[in-house]
Amino acid sequence: MPHGTARVRRPKAEGWSLNWLAEWSAGALYSNRTLSQPLRMARKDNMSETFGEFLKRKRLGVDVSLREFAGKVGMQPSNYCNVESDVLRPPPPEGLARIAAALGLKKGTPDYARFYDLAAERRDEIPADVERIVKENELIPAMLRTVEDEKVTKEQLRGIMEDLRSGRYKKASR
């Protein structure tokens, strides 16, 4: 081998794709995706902001440097940078809670919900609050099956949500 030429060996770990070098050079091995799965897929709700983009926008909004913010949330700056760049997946729930608190995201606000929804989507999971709601209320699975069985449209669901938010179903305060 000529001097200065790097020898690249294929890792022996199972589950690596045959085209591992191309994926590695594109950063795919660090983000649990392959080149055939682009990072920015068409979103179901026509919103194209990724978790990392949302995170960066919010961090810049509180005017904190990446290095300082990473320290605040207990992450290495390089790892935090990779999360913001959508190279690494979002951290587990405890880390997400520290990030949300450092960003000043308050429970019950649209940004709080969006933060957790984007994180769950990026991790290919159901948002933790939704999972908790389903587990705590035995009627939720039945409601979801009814929505599926009756082929309720998105527009109809929006109407149902607006009806619920109207206060019509709130208990009278005493």
FENHU-V294953 format. One record per pair of residues at least 24 apart in sequence whose C-alpha atoms are under 10 Angstrom apart, sorted by the first residue. I is the first residue (numbers start at 1). J is the second residue. If there is no record, write none. Layout:
I:J, I:J
//
This chain:
26:87, 27:86, 27:87, 27:88, 28:87, 28:88, 29:87, 29:88, 30:82, 30:86, 30:87, 30:88, 30:89, 31:82, 31:83, 31:86, 31:87, 31:88, 31:89, 31:90, 31:122, 31:123, 32:87, 32:88, 32:89, 32:123, 33:87, 39:86, 39:87, 39:122, 40:86, 43:121, 49:118, 50:84, 50:85, 50:86, 50:115, 50:118, 50:119, 50:121, 50:122, 51:83, 51:84, 51:85, 51:86, 51:89, 51:90, 51:114, 51:115, 51:116, 51:117, 51:118, 51:119, 51:120, 51:121, 51:122, 51:123, 52:80, 52:81, 52:82, 52:83, 52:84, 52:85, 52:86, 52:87, 52:88, 52:89, 52:90, 52:115, 52:118, 52:119, 52:122, 53:83, 53:84, 53:85, 53:86, 54:84, 54:111, 54:114, 54:115, 54:118, 54:119, 55:83, 55:84, 55:85, 55:86, 55:90, 55:99, 55:100, 55:103, 55:115, 55:118, 55:119, 56:81, 56:83, 56:84, 56:85, 57:84, 58:100, 58:103, 58:104, 58:105, 58:111, 58:115, 59:84, 59:99, 59:102, 59:103, 59:104, 60:103, 61:103, 62:102, 62:103, 62:104, 64:103, 69:99, 69:102, 69:103, 70:99, 70:102, 72:98, 72:99, 72:101, 72:102, 73:97, 73:98, 73:99, 73:100, 73:101, 73:102, 73:103, 74:98, 74:99, 75:99, 86:122, 88:122, 88:123, 89:119, 89:120, 89:121, 89:122, 89:123, 89:124, 90:116, 90:118, 90:119, 90:120, 90:121, 90:122, 90:123, 91:119, 91:123, 92:119, 92:120, 92:123, 93:119, 93:120, 93:127, 93:128
//
